[in-house]
Amino acid sequence: MTTRTPRTLWRSPGPLPVVAALVVIAVTAVLGNWQLNRAHEKIGRAERLAALAAQPPVDLATVPAAEAAQLAERRVRARGTFDADRTVLLDNRPHGNGTDSRAGFLVLTPLRMPDGAAVLVLRGWLARDAQDRARIAPFPTPAGEVTVAGTALATLPRVYSLGQDPAAEAGQKIRQNVDLAAFARETGMPLLPVVLEQTTDTGDGLARDWAPADLGADRHYGYAAQWFGLSALTLALLAILGWRRARNEYRAGPQANLNER
């Protein structure tokens, strides 16, 4: 009489495949959650900026320099005179609207205010010459006293520069990055600890359609879906391997009994 091995739906495919699969599942789940958090951060920032946009702009002249950093992401305005000779161009910057792949510059110019303080103004985006990056298209800087309005930023947008210290670019017109504290030491200006991202038009021809705060949120959701999909696929493969092993052992049961006879 043939004795059949009891049917088992799943058998471990072995310790090594199980451990490897669990590691992959854990890592991909963590990466998926990280991408979700990044998307939520961008959406939350966009909602926060929308709420702040409903508030009247803060005049930087009325805020002590020590408290200016607290204005980050607030609407602000400043009155003063542009120091055109101190203008810096940040290289390798895409157009802020996220649809233009051309390389360009972000134009930075200090604005000297009547009280002696200064604020670095992120004036806008300028297309770069495709053949010669040092050939800069003309853009006028308003002369005399102007009023500039926009959003206060805690820091300047940065690009990866292979660990290069921004201070090493001191004195150059075209740079990769600018650090506020280092630029203040370089120029001797009492710069406020915020950057004014300009939104008003001063007739300089620069593009100021800045990237929305939630730009890239959909991309993060897509990345999260890919990571969670890989996690689910790994779990499915582990289940299939275990099921196949259980099926093979079940089928081999009668033959094993015959061999024992």
Residue frames relative to the residue before (quaternion, step in Angstrom):
aa qw qx qy qz dx dy dz
M 1.0000 0.0000 0.0000 0.0000 0.00 0.00 0.00
T 0.3389 -0.7553 0.5322 0.1772 3.55 -0.86 0.98
T 0.2066 -0.7714 0.5927 0.1047 3.56 -0.89 1.02
R 0.2740 -0.7830 0.5415 0.1364 3.54 -0.68 1.09
T 0.4845 -0.6522 0.4991 0.3014 3.57 -0.98 0.85
P 0.5363 -0.6257 0.4404 0.3562 3.63 -0.86 0.85
R 0.4928 -0.6799 0.4684 0.2747 3.53 -0.99 0.93
T 0.0440 -0.7703 0.6361 -0.0010 3.59 -0.92 1.03
L 0.4267 -0.7431 0.4589 0.2347 3.56 -0.77 1.03
W 0.8179 0.0775 -0.0153 0.5700 3.61 1.06 -0.58
R 0.0587 -0.7661 0.6397 0.0190 3.52 -1.08 0.84
S 0.5347 -0.6184 0.4582 0.3489 3.57 -1.00 0.73
P 0.3916 -0.7324 0.5035 0.2384 3.62 -0.81 0.95
G 0.7201 -0.3731 0.2432 0.5320 3.59 1.25 0.02
P 0.6181 -0.5906 0.3621 0.3714 3.61 -1.06 0.62
L 0.6631 0.5262 -0.3266 0.4204 3.61 0.90 -0.84
P 0.6819 0.4579 -0.3148 0.4756 3.66 0.78 -0.84
V 0.6431 0.5274 -0.3349 0.4429 3.60 0.98 -0.78
V 0.6667 0.4949 -0.3048 0.4666 3.59 0.89 -0.94
A 0.6533 0.5150 -0.3167 0.4557 3.59 0.92 -0.92
A 0.6651 0.5014 -0.3074 0.4601 3.58 0.95 -0.88
L 0.6571 0.5090 -0.3182 0.4559 3.59 0.94 -0.82
V 0.6226 0.5280 -0.3396 0.4672 3.59 1.06 -0.73
V 0.6593 0.5030 -0.3077 0.4665 3.59 0.91 -0.92
I 0.6545 0.5133 -0.3173 0.4555 3.59 0.92 -0.88
A 0.6691 0.5026 -0.3062 0.4539 3.59 0.91 -0.90
V 0.6795 0.4946 -0.2974 0.4530 3.58 0.86 -0.97
T 0.6936 0.4716 -0.2925 0.4592 3.60 0.82 -0.92
A 0.6214 0.5289 -0.3479 0.4616 3.59 1.08 -0.64
V 0.6433 0.5104 -0.3196 0.4727 3.59 1.01 -0.82
L 0.6681 0.4916 -0.3056 0.4674 3.59 0.92 -0.87
G 0.6302 0.5294 -0.3356 0.4582 3.59 1.02 -0.72
N 0.6580 0.4958 -0.3072 0.4763 3.58 0.97 -0.84
W 0.6252 0.5405 -0.3386 0.4499 3.58 1.03 -0.75
Q 0.6630 0.4906 -0.3068 0.4750 3.58 0.96 -0.83
L 0.6206 0.5266 -0.3448 0.4676 3.59 1.04 -0.68
N 0.6543 0.5127 -0.3132 0.4592 3.57 0.95 -0.87
R 0.6271 0.5293 -0.3402 0.4592 3.59 1.02 -0.78
A 0.6505 0.5042 -0.3176 0.4710 3.59 0.95 -0.83
H 0.6670 0.4989 -0.3067 0.4606 3.58 0.92 -0.87
E 0.6137 0.5484 -0.3466 0.4500 3.59 1.06 -0.72
K 0.6821 0.4853 -0.2931 0.4619 3.58 0.90 -0.90
I 0.6539 0.4906 -0.3203 0.4787 3.57 0.97 -0.79
G 0.6446 0.5221 -0.3185 0.4588 3.58 1.00 -0.79
R 0.6459 0.5050 -0.3218 0.4735 3.58 1.00 -0.80
A 0.6377 0.5224 -0.3347 0.4566 3.60 0.97 -0.80
E 0.6558 0.4983 -0.3148 0.4718 3.59 0.97 -0.80
R 0.6434 0.5213 -0.3189 0.4611 3.58 1.03 -0.82
L 0.6625 0.4971 -0.3061 0.4694 3.58 0.97 -0.84
A 0.6200 0.5386 -0.3462 0.4535 3.58 1.04 -0.71
A 0.6548 0.4991 -0.3100 0.4755 3.57 1.04 -0.77
L 0.6704 0.4922 -0.3009 0.4667 3.59 0.97 -0.83
A 0.6051 0.5792 -0.3566 0.4138 3.58 1.11 -0.66
A 0.6255 0.5446 -0.3398 0.4436 3.57 1.19 -0.47
Q 0.6200 0.5362 -0.3439 0.4580 3.58 1.25 -0.26
P 0.5673 -0.5950 0.4303 0.3728 3.60 -1.10 0.54
P 0.5560 -0.6161 0.4280 0.3578 3.62 -1.07 0.63
V 0.3936 -0.6989 0.5535 0.2241 3.54 -1.19 0.70
D 0.3649 -0.7135 0.5563 0.2198 3.57 -0.92 0.93
L 0.4208 -0.7375 0.4682 0.2446 3.59 -0.55 1.14
A 0.5931 0.5863 -0.3672 0.4120 3.58 1.14 -0.52
T 0.6909 0.4769 -0.2741 0.4692 3.59 1.20 -0.46
V 0.6596 0.4973 -0.2958 0.4797 3.59 1.28 -0.09
P 0.4549 -0.6696 0.5047 0.3001 3.64 -0.80 0.91
A 0.6093 -0.5932 0.3849 0.3589 3.56 -1.04 0.81
A 0.6507 0.5388 -0.3204 0.4285 3.58 1.00 -0.80
E 0.7278 0.4144 -0.2307 0.4953 3.59 1.18 -0.51
A 0.4456 0.7270 -0.4413 0.2796 3.61 1.24 -0.14
A 0.6031 0.5834 -0.3664 0.4021 3.61 1.05 -0.67
Q 0.6136 0.5670 -0.3446 0.4281 3.59 1.18 -0.52
L 0.6079 0.5790 -0.3456 0.4192 3.58 1.26 -0.21
A 0.3387 0.7681 -0.4937 0.2270 3.61 1.23 0.00
E 0.8331 0.1458 -0.1926 0.4976 3.54 -0.96 1.10
R 0.5371 0.5860 -0.4239 0.4340 3.58 1.24 0.22
R 0.4979 -0.5916 0.5258 0.3544 3.55 -1.27 0.38
V 0.0118 0.8037 -0.5921 0.0582 3.57 -0.82 1.03
R 0.1147 -0.7534 0.6353 0.1251 3.53 -1.37 0.14
A 0.0841 -0.7849 0.6129 0.0348 3.53 -1.23 0.52
R 0.2101 -0.7575 0.6074 0.1145 3.54 -1.13 0.72
G 0.3491 0.7295 -0.5288 0.2576 3.55 -0.86 0.95
T 0.5289 -0.6076 0.4934 0.3281 3.53 -1.34 -0.39
F 0.4330 -0.6989 0.5068 0.2594 3.56 -0.86 0.97
D 0.2673 -0.7201 0.6183 0.1664 3.56 -1.08 0.82
A 0.2128 -0.8403 0.4865 0.1093 3.57 0.26 1.31
D 0.6248 0.5623 -0.3470 0.4160 3.61 1.04 -0.66
R 0.6939 0.4501 -0.2683 0.4939 3.60 1.20 -0.43
T 0.3561 0.7520 -0.4904 0.2592 3.60 1.23 0.23
V 0.1054 -0.7732 0.6248 0.0253 3.55 -1.04 0.91
L 0.2307 -0.7581 0.5968 0.1258 3.56 -1.12 0.77
L 0.2387 -0.7611 0.5891 0.1294 3.57 -0.72 1.10
D 0.3188 -0.8039 0.4838 0.1346 3.54 -0.53 1.27
N 0.8268 0.2810 -0.2034 0.4428 3.52 -1.43 0.28
R 0.4389 0.6752 -0.4753 0.3544 3.57 0.88 0.93
P 0.3608 -0.7280 0.5368 0.2271 3.59 -0.80 0.96
H 0.6350 -0.5041 0.4141 0.4137 3.52 -1.29 0.34
G 0.5440 -0.7001 0.3693 0.2784 3.56 -0.80 1.05
N 0.6236 0.5766 -0.3652 0.3813 3.62 1.10 -0.47
G 0.4952 -0.7111 0.3921 0.3088 3.58 1.29 -0.01
T 0.6798 0.4736 -0.2968 0.4749 3.62 1.23 0.01
D 0.6676 0.4744 -0.2882 0.4962 3.58 1.26 -0.22
S 0.2541 -0.8095 0.5156 0.1196 3.58 -0.56 1.15
R 0.4573 0.6933 -0.4556 0.3204 3.60 1.22 -0.04
A 0.4247 -0.6665 0.5447 0.2807 3.55 -1.15 0.68
G 0.0616 0.8091 -0.5815 0.0581 3.54 -1.11 0.59
F 0.5106 -0.6189 0.5032 0.3210 3.53 -1.34 -0.31
L 0.2764 -0.6624 0.6550 0.2359 3.50 -1.34 0.41
V 0.2864 -0.7849 0.5336 0.1309 3.57 -0.73 1.11
L 0.0716 -0.7915 0.6069 -0.0101 3.56 -0.77 1.15
T 0.0758 0.7832 -0.6135 0.0670 3.57 -0.89 0.95
P 0.4069 -0.6986 0.5189 0.2776 3.62 -0.85 0.85
L 0.2076 -0.7404 0.6272 0.1242 3.53 -1.16 0.72
R 0.2314 -0.7804 0.5700 0.1120 3.57 -0.57 1.20
M 0.2358 -0.7951 0.5490 0.1041 3.55 -0.66 1.15
P 0.6752 -0.5398 0.3191 0.3884 3.59 -1.14 0.55
D 0.6770 0.5060 -0.3059 0.4383 3.62 1.08 -0.62
G 0.6386 -0.5527 0.3166 0.4318 3.58 1.30 0.09
A 0.6000 0.5403 -0.3648 0.4637 3.58 1.22 -0.34
A 0.2000 -0.7633 0.6008 0.1280 3.55 -1.29 0.23
V 0.1484 -0.7613 0.6233 0.0991 3.53 -1.23 0.52
L 0.3949 -0.7052 0.5354 0.2452 3.56 -0.97 0.85
V 0.1899 -0.8076 0.5546 0.0647 3.55 -0.69 1.16
L 0.2684 -0.7166 0.6257 0.1515 3.54 -0.90 1.02
R 0.1952 -0.8731 0.4387 0.0847 3.52 0.18 1.37
G 0.7321 -0.3621 0.2646 0.5128 3.59 0.99 -0.72
W 0.5620 -0.5999 0.4680 0.3246 3.52 -1.40 -0.11
L 0.1175 -0.7809 0.6129 0.0270 3.54 -1.08 0.90
A 0.4484 -0.6921 0.4920 0.2791 3.60 -0.81 0.96
R 0.3548 -0.7406 0.5368 0.1933 3.56 -1.08 0.77
D 0.5276 -0.6101 0.4835 0.3401 3.56 -1.10 0.70
A 0.4426 -0.7334 0.4527 0.2475 3.58 -0.69 1.09
Q 0.7174 0.4428 -0.2496 0.4764 3.60 1.11 -0.58
D 0.8098 0.0728 0.0103 0.5821 3.58 0.96 -0.83
R 0.3139 -0.7910 0.4962 0.1719 3.58 -0.28 1.25
A 0.6485 0.5261 -0.3175 0.4493 3.57 1.19 -0.48
R 0.5982 0.5337 -0.3658 0.4728 3.57 1.29 -0.15
I 0.0972 -0.8467 0.5230 -0.0055 3.53 -0.06 1.37
A 0.4274 -0.6803 0.5312 0.2689 3.55 -0.87 0.96
P 0.5148 -0.6612 0.4376 0.3260 3.60 -0.93 0.80
F 0.0453 0.7559 -0.6525 0.0272 3.53 -1.12 0.76
P 0.3850 -0.7566 0.4768 0.2279 3.60 -0.59 1.09
T 0.2361 -0.7226 0.6295 0.1611 3.54 -1.20 0.65
P 0.4772 -0.6919 0.4479 0.3048 3.62 -0.63 1.04
A 0.2942 -0.7425 0.5775 0.1692 3.56 -0.98 0.87
G 0.7563 0.3568 -0.2698 0.4774 3.54 -1.16 0.55
E 0.7063 -0.4652 0.3300 0.4193 3.53 -1.31 -0.07
V 0.0221 -0.7894 0.6127 -0.0311 3.55 -0.94 0.98
T 0.2971 -0.7026 0.6074 0.2218 3.53 -1.33 0.30
V 0.0934 -0.8020 0.5900 -0.0015 3.53 -0.72 1.13
A 0.0897 -0.7913 0.6041 0.0288 3.55 -0.94 0.92
G 0.2341 0.7676 -0.5737 0.1638 3.53 -1.21 0.53
T 0.6233 -0.5152 0.4308 0.4007 3.55 -1.21 -0.65
A 0.3931 -0.7067 0.5366 0.2412 3.57 -0.96 0.86
L 0.1406 -0.7797 0.6078 0.0544 3.56 -0.90 1.01
A 0.4872 -0.6713 0.4739 0.2956 3.56 -1.02 0.80
T 0.7943 0.0481 0.0016 0.6056 3.58 1.10 -0.72
L 0.5377 -0.5909 0.4866 0.3535 3.54 -1.33 0.19
P 0.5580 -0.5743 0.4598 0.3839 3.60 -1.10 0.56
R 0.1715 -0.8025 0.5684 0.0589 3.56 -0.94 0.94
V 0.1814 -0.7303 0.6411 0.1507 3.53 -1.33 0.42
Y 0.5953 -0.5689 0.4282 0.3723 3.54 -1.23 0.50
S 0.0168 -0.8323 0.5524 -0.0425 3.57 -0.76 1.06
L 0.5829 -0.6343 0.3634 0.3549 3.58 1.04 0.86
G 0.7099 -0.4967 0.2567 0.4283 3.55 0.95 0.91
Q 0.3941 0.7324 -0.4792 0.2806 3.58 1.23 0.20
D 0.4160 -0.6974 0.5334 0.2367 3.55 -0.95 0.96
P 0.4825 -0.6756 0.4652 0.3071 3.63 -0.76 0.97
A 0.5981 0.5805 -0.3660 0.4139 3.60 1.11 -0.62
A 0.5933 0.5831 -0.3658 0.4173 3.59 1.17 -0.51
E 0.6829 0.4622 -0.2809 0.4911 3.60 1.23 -0.38
A 0.3020 0.7873 -0.4940 0.2120 3.57 1.25 0.17
G 0.7988 0.2839 -0.2321 0.4768 3.54 -0.98 0.92
Q 0.6085 0.5598 -0.3608 0.4315 3.60 1.22 -0.25
K 0.5017 -0.6492 0.4872 0.2991 3.54 -1.14 0.69
I 0.7628 0.2611 -0.1283 0.5775 3.56 0.95 -0.96
R 0.0531 0.8056 -0.5840 0.0842 3.57 -0.75 1.06
Q 0.5240 -0.6122 0.4833 0.3421 3.53 -1.31 0.24
N 0.8015 -0.0275 0.0689 0.5934 3.56 0.89 -0.96
V 0.1652 -0.7552 0.6243 0.1125 3.54 -1.29 0.41
D 0.2120 -0.7480 0.6173 0.1203 3.53 -0.93 0.96
L 0.5209 -0.6814 0.4114 0.3084 3.59 -0.74 1.04
A 0.6881 0.4810 -0.2972 0.4548 3.58 0.80 -0.97
A 0.6645 0.4976 -0.3074 0.4651 3.59 0.96 -0.87
F 0.6495 0.5102 -0.3231 0.4620 3.60 1.01 -0.77
A 0.6195 0.5364 -0.3422 0.4598 3.58 1.06 -0.70
R 0.6613 0.4858 -0.3083 0.4813 3.59 0.99 -0.80
E 0.6455 0.5406 -0.3163 0.4371 3.56 1.00 -0.83
T 0.7741 0.3617 -0.1777 0.4882 3.58 0.88 -0.95
G 0.3941 -0.7223 0.4775 0.3082 3.56 1.18 -0.46
M 0.4880 0.6628 -0.4300 0.3710 3.57 1.26 0.30
P 0.4025 -0.6830 0.5462 0.2704 3.60 -1.08 0.67
L 0.0555 -0.8513 0.5217 -0.0014 3.56 0.41 1.27
L 0.4622 -0.6351 0.5400 0.3022 3.54 -1.13 0.70
P 0.5118 -0.6818 0.4321 0.2942 3.61 -1.05 0.69
V 0.6380 0.4423 -0.3624 0.5158 3.58 1.06 0.75
V 0.3174 -0.7038 0.5983 0.2145 3.53 -1.34 0.34
L 0.3101 -0.7450 0.5613 0.1837 3.56 -0.96 0.88
E 0.1957 -0.7657 0.6055 0.0936 3.58 -0.53 1.20
Q 0.3066 -0.8208 0.4594 0.1458 3.55 -0.12 1.37
T 0.1127 -0.7841 0.6077 0.0562 3.53 -1.07 0.84
T 0.6113 0.5500 -0.3602 0.4406 3.61 1.18 -0.39
D 0.4432 -0.6859 0.5142 0.2623 3.56 -1.17 0.61
T 0.0785 -0.8022 0.5914 0.0242 3.57 -0.77 1.05
G 0.5891 -0.6348 0.3494 0.3575 3.58 1.20 0.48
D 0.4753 0.6933 -0.4311 0.3279 3.59 1.14 0.51
G 0.4947 -0.6984 0.4047 0.3221 3.60 1.26 -0.05
L 0.4925 0.6591 -0.4363 0.3642 3.60 1.23 0.13
A 0.4596 -0.6681 0.5110 0.2851 3.57 -1.14 0.67
R 0.0411 -0.8160 0.5764 -0.0113 3.55 -0.86 0.98
D 0.3740 0.6836 -0.5336 0.3287 3.59 1.01 0.76
W 0.1477 -0.8463 0.5095 0.0494 3.52 0.41 1.33
A 0.6004 -0.5747 0.4209 0.3634 3.54 -1.18 0.65
P 0.4773 -0.6640 0.4814 0.3155 3.63 -0.89 0.82
A 0.6254 -0.5863 0.3678 0.3603 3.54 -1.12 0.69
D 0.7272 0.4106 -0.2492 0.4904 3.61 1.08 -0.60
L 0.3243 0.7542 -0.5143 0.2479 3.60 1.21 0.30
G 0.7785 0.3003 -0.2413 0.4955 3.58 -0.79 1.02
A 0.4580 0.6874 -0.4629 0.3216 3.63 1.20 -0.16
D 0.6500 0.5094 -0.3211 0.4636 3.61 0.95 -0.82
R 0.6293 0.5314 -0.3347 0.4578 3.56 1.05 -0.75
H 0.6450 0.5103 -0.3229 0.4683 3.60 0.99 -0.79
Y 0.6236 0.5217 -0.3418 0.4713 3.59 1.04 -0.72
G 0.6428 0.5250 -0.3190 0.4576 3.56 1.03 -0.78
Y 0.6454 0.5059 -0.3129 0.4792 3.58 0.99 -0.85
A 0.6355 0.5307 -0.3322 0.4517 3.58 0.98 -0.85
A 0.6460 0.5195 -0.3195 0.4590 3.59 0.97 -0.86
Q 0.6428 0.5211 -0.3264 0.4569 3.59 1.01 -0.75
W 0.6717 0.4896 -0.3040 0.4655 3.59 0.92 -0.90
F 0.6729 0.4757 -0.3046 0.4776 3.59 0.91 -0.86
G 0.6150 0.5440 -0.3432 0.4561 3.58 1.10 -0.65
L 0.6527 0.5002 -0.3097 0.4774 3.57 1.01 -0.82
S 0.6209 0.5335 -0.3365 0.4655 3.56 1.07 -0.72
A 0.6743 0.4870 -0.2918 0.4722 3.57 0.93 -0.92
L 0.6368 0.5294 -0.3282 0.4544 3.59 1.01 -0.78
T 0.6419 0.5192 -0.3228 0.4628 3.59 0.98 -0.83
L 0.6490 0.5073 -0.3154 0.4712 3.57 0.98 -0.85
A 0.6480 0.5174 -0.3178 0.4597 3.59 0.99 -0.82
L 0.6492 0.5107 -0.3188 0.4649 3.59 0.98 -0.84
L 0.6343 0.5212 -0.3320 0.4645 3.58 1.00 -0.78
A 0.6546 0.5072 -0.3110 0.4665 3.58 0.98 -0.84
I 0.6538 0.5130 -0.3156 0.4581 3.59 0.98 -0.83
L 0.6447 0.5198 -0.3231 0.4579 3.58 0.95 -0.86
G 0.6672 0.4962 -0.2981 0.4688 3.57 0.97 -0.87
W 0.6505 0.5140 -0.3123 0.4638 3.56 1.02 -0.81
R 0.6571 0.5059 -0.3144 0.4620 3.60 0.95 -0.84
R 0.6472 0.5071 -0.3319 0.4624 3.56 0.98 -0.76
A 0.6439 0.5108 -0.3230 0.4693 3.58 1.00 -0.81
R 0.6480 0.5191 -0.3167 0.4586 3.59 0.99 -0.83
N 0.6670 0.5020 -0.3076 0.4566 3.59 0.92 -0.88
E 0.6517 0.5010 -0.3229 0.4691 3.57 1.01 -0.78
Y 0.6365 0.5298 -0.3287 0.4540 3.56 1.05 -0.77
R 0.6741 0.4854 -0.2927 0.4736 3.57 0.98 -0.87
A 0.6821 0.4864 -0.2888 0.4634 3.57 1.05 -0.71
G 0.4622 0.7191 -0.4298 0.2905 3.60 1.24 -0.24
P 0.6986 0.4542 -0.2951 0.4676 3.66 0.69 -0.96
Q 0.6501 0.5150 -0.3262 0.4536 3.62 0.92 -0.80
A 0.6390 0.5210 -0.3327 0.4578 3.57 1.02 -0.77
N 0.6421 0.5249 -0.3258 0.4539 3.59 1.02 -0.74
L 0.6446 0.5194 -0.3150 0.4642 3.58 1.04 -0.81
N 0.6498 0.5214 -0.3175 0.4529 3.56 1.01 -0.81
E 0.6269 0.5436 -0.3437 0.4398 3.56 1.08 -0.66
R 0.6276 0.5279 -0.3402 0.4600 3.60 1.16 -0.55
